[in-house]
């Protein structure tokens, strides 16, 4: 019975970690893409 609880806890921790990393990388990626597009946009002549 202990092993089932252990694996459930480990799986939950891994899912939380993976979700956190995915959201963080996505957030940073969106910021980088917006910055890149603003630099590529032609300025006033």
C-alpha positions, 0 to 999 in steps of 0.5 A: 500500500505504501508503494501506491501512495509513493508513486501517486505522490511522485507522479503528481509532483512530476506533473506539477513540475512539468506544468510549471516549466511548460507555462514558464517557457511559454510565457518567456517565449511569447515575450521574446516573440513580441519583442522580436516582432516589434524590432522587425516592424519598420519604423516611421520614415 
